[in-house]
Amino acid sequence: MRIAIGSLVLPEDVRRDVLVEMDDAGVVTAVGSGSAGADLAVDVAAPAFANTHSHAFHRLLRGRTNGGGGDFWRWRDVMYGVAGTLDPDGLRAAATAVYAEMVAAGYSAVGEFHYLHHDPSGAAYPGHAMELALAEAAAEAGIRLTLLDTVYLRGGFGTDLVGPQVRFSDGTIEAWHARWHGLRDTLAAAHPDVTLGAALHSVRAVDPADLARAAAGLPADVPLHVHLSEQTRENEDCVAATGLTPTALLERAGVLSPRTTAVHATHLTDADVAALGTARVSVSMCPTTEADLGDGLGHSEALRDAGARLTIGSDQNVVIDPFDELRRLEGGARLASHRRGVLSPAQLWRAGTVDGQASLAPLGAPAQALEVGRPLDLAILDARSPRTVGADLHELVLAASAADVLGTVVRGRHRASSTLRDLAVAAYPRTEARDA
Ligand SMILES: [Zn+2]
């Protein structure tokens, strides 16, 4: 695949008349100039975005939960209503719809934080049916999938799983490890493009005594994600039960490291920020979800300054738009600090692209970059839309929207956004559609 790009917007600069050659895996084999022999010629492109935190099935709640107020916990009860009914076919349909929407919006990779493992009674489906449904959806939409298979063993500090939560649990850390390793073999045979990662749902869902064992039973390079301090109640319950904040509990268990991604990290103490930075973790900020659920504003500036790596996630998928996430990330920092340019355009591009891709890859794997031997997926942008015309190309990150993505190249394969948007509508589960 040979792509000629009039203007390639990289985090640090904009390069003109670039000719990129990629192999079938989307790995750059040569970087030159001009357009001779190009299979595809585009005016403006940027490295594709990485969505580091998704729950695909939450897409089914979009536009249905805004009446009557409430808070995160009330929303969660509604979400559990959906989680309690999905079977593999329903999950595949919802995931295909939302993954197609993601690729249409310029995302080439997604980290699926997945805990709907078993049937509603808690019994195992044969053959990892729910996990394979996600892999099949990713293949149909053409997105790189990092499946973050999640351990979820209890309902909270000192409480058991009840009702719809029962299907999340493997029962013990050992049983989770056994299923995880079996899943890895299954995916290697059937879906070798899928990266299998892991997740601890939260300090609510795993006993403190199990945290270290959960991480230690995984290969050392596997991406490990964890929800962290999205809600103040989680912090209060954790301190009451253990005397430690959730971050301090994870630090004590040895869970924080460069392979770790902390999701949200909204309500932190100064010591928490320092611990996350010192451990060089990635942080998945999910600004559209955090705003939708009234979670609060995160600590993007302090985390960056402490040494953590910022990334973006769409989480509950009420919005699929990397530009919206990044604009809200910077907007939140401005509202909190009363200053502009807290995160520079270069830092926003990095958070949305290369740092996000690294959070979804095995530790030490080559991260996305315009260098021979590294993967480069592309988002093809319209710089002459009503939103973008006149903008400095490097500031498109603060001017464009998902509607300005014309197509996405994933692993060297180009797909038009218009086709993907049609797929997103067609794949949406019929039983959930209002007009069906
Ligand atoms: Zn989440």
Boltz pocket constraint, residues with backbone or C-beta under 6 A from the ligand:
constraints:
  - pocket:
      binder: B
      contacts: [[A, 53], [A, 55], [A, 113], [A, 227], [A, 263], [A, 315]]
      max_distance: 6.0
